[in-house]
Amino acid sequence: MADTVVSMAKSLLGSAISKAATAAAAEMSLLMGVKKDIWFIKDELKTIQAFLMAAETVEKKNKLLKVWVEQIRDLSYDIEDCLDEFMVHVGRQNLSQQLLKLKHRHRIAVQIRDLKSRVEEVSNRNVRYKLIEPNSDKLDSYMEEDVRNLSAKNIDESELVGFDNPKEDLIKLINIHANHGIHQVISVVGMGGLGKTTLVRKVFHSIDIVENFSSRAWITVSQSFDKKELLKELIKQLFGDGSSKEHSRELENNKVSGLQSKKVDGLMDVLMQGLEDKRYFVVLDDLWKIDDWNWIKTTAFPKSNKKGSRILVTTRDASLAKLCASIAGSFHSLVYCLEPLQDHHAKELLLKKTNRSHQALKIGEAEHIFDMILKKCAGLPLAIVTIGGVLGTTHLEEWAKLYQQLPSELESNLSLEAMKKVVTLSYTHLPSHLKPCFLYLSIFPEDFKIKRRCLVNRWIAEGFVVAKIGMTVEDVGNSYFDDLINRSMIQPYKFCKRGLVQTCLVHDIMRDITVSICLEENFVFFPMEYGTGIVPDSVRHLSIDGRQESELSFDLSRVRSLSVFYKPIEPLASLCSPQLRMLRVLDLEHCHHRITQQDIRNIGLFHHLKYISVRKGSYIYALPKSIGRLRGLQTLDIRGSHMTKLPVEVTKLQNLRILRCSSISVYKYYKPSIYLPKESLVKLPLLLKNYGNRDKRAEVVADLYNGFSSCWSRSSGIRVPKGIGALKQLRVLESVDIGRSTNTAVQDLRELTRLRKLAVAGVSRRNVNKLSEALQNLPSLRSLRVDSKLDKPLPLDQLYLASSPPPLHCLKLTGQLEEIPNWIGKLVSLVKVQLILTKLKDVELLRMLGKLPNLVCLRLILDAYIVEELVLHTRTFPKLGILQLGHLNELRKVTFEEGTSPKLEKIIIEDCHSDLKICGISSLQSLEEILHFTRRKLVKVDRPHQNVETHGSHPLLQAEQSQSSHDMRDAETSMRTKVETGESSQSISKPDGPGIHLSLQGPNWKRSHSWPPTTSAG
């Protein structure tokens, strides 16, 4: 009996082993099959992406073709998701790990089979309906009709207002009486619909131009043009109809000139010879490409003509405008940047087009809706004229509905078609790599100030940006941003100290049109736009505006980005759902809701996450250990939390480029008594019991955790784990508390050789040597912030930076300085210096800083200097643009000697002594204003060169009401610094000397007299 049992057991065991081996073989076969299919769908994805790029050139798709393109685009997204899933769950795993993930492998295998069948079906559908025939040229780009003619039907130029002053300014710039020298080129630049053509047409027909130029021509270039026809049109307008016809007949009868190129050459000769001795005025309207300009310039206009001719170019591309208008041998340009209509002109024009009076708008909410529509048009003449025309044929009661539904109206309302075509022409002309980058801007709410840094990092996380040879992925992303600025797709709002655009805006009308494109292409999903409850089958980018009710009961499994703005009605716990398994970007930075520890408990499930940003002041006190699973994470921004240390799992994030963490060092609810620790602990249960609200309890727990884990330290730095040096891709690291971190962790910082920005806290004599060693090995470092340990001097004299200091652009020091470090004088690349609590008495540092050749911004805050007088000596601070003095209680006098700070534009004084005097400002010829703040509110303004000439103490003028509530940070960051031409190419700079200058007021461009935008890979 026992033998039988043993025999049966052996038989069963053998069978089980055999089955297991068969199953393992089947699994391996399946795995090999999956890998083979992966190559197939990879190749298919490349073909699909190439097709979609070609399909973008077709402006007028029929309905069938549109649907088919939409299906192919959705298929490409699904293939990308499948490839990402494969890389996370199979491709990066070893064999044993793959065998443990049978469930994921089966799921991916099924997805691949479905995708292969969908690819075949999509191909069959083309054959079935003959959407695109072989060798068809339907995908070839063709010249679109001139949308200016279409929009002109709605525009009566005699009704337009606000163009008189621009017309006069432009005529002055043309300098009509300078009738000698080679021809000059003047560029007029601005976004579509701004009225560039209208303005230039007024100039073209003005009596000044007619009387001073013997020949005139108006040529519309557009995106595509026939070279021969353009030359013939130039000949016709400059010399008269007879010359063009006569020359055409001559060419037709000439057998030798049968080739198209020969005909063009003949026309070139006629132009060159005919313009030799004429003073001509030529308008090239709507220029798009630099190659087109180079061809026209060298083909049509003789260089030997010295009659002072003028060529006027209109374009939407600021970089192209500068290239066209550059004067040979000069750094200056003749570029006129057209700004939107002023408010009173915009209101006058809108009233005209609606055929309403001010009194008629007093009915109900009509006046309020009128003002909202006026704000949305934001001074764009074409938008005002077009929307005003629609309002003129609509009852007042329906205006609110039209305003709310404007994005969808842009898709269907024929009356708005002309405006949409003009504005979307810029989008249509974008290269394919910029189109998703621009559509992505629609994620942000209307009038939202979009930070360059955050936007570029999100583009990178989404896969829109790919590194190029000789350029990092950040450089490429920044070049994309600058390209959109130069093409007038987005508007600069704030500039940094080096002149780069730091924050941008999207024009409201441009955003509405972008939203309509996103809805049509299912690019971004806006829950508030779907009042009918219609939801697309797949949502890729989800944007939630907390000010509006949003229903989220739909499939979230394909969402790639989740962005929440303002305070959402839906609880965040449900938004961070495990359904979001394909999530790449989680942006809660602008969510007016305190993120809790509970909200991020599932963070490790989002294997595809590459970007995480959480609003400052969150109630997060510890990152889950599961964060180590996010191997693709690139950006982690969790500043202002209650955390005191990072888990060791962070060192597994090999792709991390940006790590921003800081701690709240203010304890609101509980701080134990040093003398009565036991009694303090007894109070804890009572403290927690008193707070039954979920959010309030989360805040109390976070506060307690922060206090206990940091021993109630006031440091904002975070303890980093040993092994932090493994993050080789890290570019930004802030803020590290080296006082609480181990010596090994501090030494590991030297391994971060790509680090560009570093902030450290807790610096003391005990650890300053380790920090010095680390800094010596950071050749890419550009920004450094150093904070001393609380109540301890800042031992900068022991930093070994004298031998080979990194080329820092920004230096911020917080803490008492016992000595002035000599190495500061060697940082010749410094642009910005900030000193806080340094308590310096020796003014030698001020002399040292004054010799720095590139210093633009100097901030002295909170007893940085404890002297009665600051003196800025002669021939110091050659590029200083901003001087900020804050909370300097001992200071009574600031003196500017003759010849100091020649480029100083703004002085900011905050909470200094009421008797503070500023002497010598009469010699500061670039000074625009002195701003006085009290508790961060602007209370006094002095504009010395505009009001009175001062010697000695300056007069204080009461600030206007509109200024009195301005925040100090807004006043400071809106300052535009003067940057030498070529010093920073990715900037919109303000050079010295005459010409056309560009300035900003809020989101609008402001005309003055020189605007040379420069571009580079910054």
C-alpha angles and dihedrals in degrees: 000000000000091000090053092052091048091048092050091048091052090048093050092045091050090049091049091049090048092050091047091050091048091048091048090050090049090049091050090048089049090049092051089047091051091052091050091050090048090062089050095053091042090058090043090052092055090052092047092050091050090050092050091051089052092045090057089069092062104092098179109045119173118236095261093051092048092053091047093050089049091053092049092048091051089048090053091053091051091049090051090050091049092050090049091050091050093051093049099044104027116006097059096040129092120236096269092050090049091054089052091055100060092138093057092044092052091048092050092046090054091048091052093051090051092048092050091052091047091051090053092046092050089052092048091049090059091052092045096052098027092231094159120014123208113275089008118156094209090111093053114110116249134190110272118223115266102272090195089072090051094049092044089069088071097041126080104188091204088065095051116106134193097045100100097084094043089050091054092046092051093048089052090051091050088056095208095191095060094096098170137070131047121312118287125215121220119191126206111199134185144117122291114283094024093115103255093141092045092051094047091047089056089051093045092056096039119119090239092063096039093053098043102044122059094201130035134181136180116203125180106210102179124169097306130021141168109249095210093048092048092053092045090051091050091051091047095052098038099042104019135258096287096062093051095049093044092051092046091054090048091053093047092053093046107094092193092058096058095121120088092234091055091052090053091048090053092051090049090056092051092052095045094049096041095050095046094101103018129102102224137183115205129181118204103193123201103004115185111170133051090215089059091051093048090051095048093044095053096037106045110027124062117224091211093068108107099176098109096255121179134219117195117200127191119198143152093222114088095195090051090048091056094047091051095047099044112127115225111256093009136099092214129089136207098228123149114199110204114217128205120270116281115255097257093048091047091051092048091051094047092050090052093052094047091049089226132128128220089255093054091058092062090085113106114310095333094113092050092049090046090056091047092051090047090053092049091053087053094196096308104145096204091051092048093049095044099043090040089056090054092048090050090063094042130082116250090242090062097051094089092053091049091050093051094047098042096119091054092040088058088063098051112017109097091199089065094045096096093053092046091050093051094048096040091050087080090052092046090053094052116110112253095254091059098047098077089042090056096042087051089067090071088074089076118078124253115288090010116154105231118205116224093219095053094043094051092047090051091050089053092049091050091053095245092124126060125186118249132208108286093007131087120227088254091055091051092048091050090050088054090052092049091047091057089049092050092048090055091241092125130024126233113240107169134016129210124229093271092055098256120139104257102175131023141191133211115224109249094238091046089051093049090052090047090052090052090052090048091051091049093049095035090236100136127019118216110188091200091059092061103070090152092061093245109147125183118245092247127029114200106170118027120198118185122192105198092205090070130056112258127191111210102179096125140094112296097176095105099041111127100181132027117193122179123191128190120346112330122219090213113076112253091228089072093043091059089059125160085237088078092080094139093051115138102167126039108180115179096147093112097038110119092218129096108245111222135204088255092057093062098042092108096047093114091061092066097082094171097055113132102161130042123172124169128189116261114258096040122160093235112130102170136021112234114250087236088076086086088074092067094088093163096053112132105169127036113175113173103144123161095030129134093251121124100182143021121237118247088244088076088076088069092066095097094170096052110130102166125036115176117172132150137163133233104241097190116094112210107177111026136021115162122230112252090216098044106038096154094052089049092055091051089061093059100085091046090050093053093042092058093063114066096158112103097227093043092051090048089054093048093048092048091049092051093046091050092050098046096044094048097036086240093298118171094219118122091202126106127229110243122209129243110272096042087132089073089078093089094166094057115130101166127036122172140192114004120174100210089180091068097033121087122258088248091055091050090050089050089065089076089068092064094088094161094056113130100172127036132173120187131182135185094049113170140153088270095063106020092096091056090049090050092053091050094049091052089064098049104090094165096054113129104160126042130178120185123187122184125228112273113284090357125114117253104248097208091145087074096054108109097221096120095087100052114354115191116248094263120188096184130034124181121181125185120183141051115305116214093187137014108251111231093212091072089073090058094059094096093164094061114131100169132031126183124184122187127180091347091136094205120178100175112082091206091101089058089055090048093050091046090063094056104111099210104036109135104163129038122181123187109184138174104002093327084150123025099194132112096231135034116199124196103200131217117282094015132119096025095181104026109141103166129035116185123188117183133175095347096156098180096048117108104157140030116193127195112198120212111281098021126124098002093180099044107136105166138030117192119196120186126184096334125145115302091232094056111138128198115207132191098024091135087078092054098091094174094052111122103174148346113222123202119200131189115193089345094305120117109239107157136031130189122191099181101181092046099048117025136349107247133199116183117351115025126232117248116222123200111251119244116257092250089057100042094079095047116124117237092235092056092050091048101045095044088063113113115217124215110245125188115246109267095014093104115011099192093065141092095230138192109221128197122260135035125325134080118326128198123215134169136230109182110306096338129095112237122213122232129132116295134027119172108169111196129201135205141136099276 
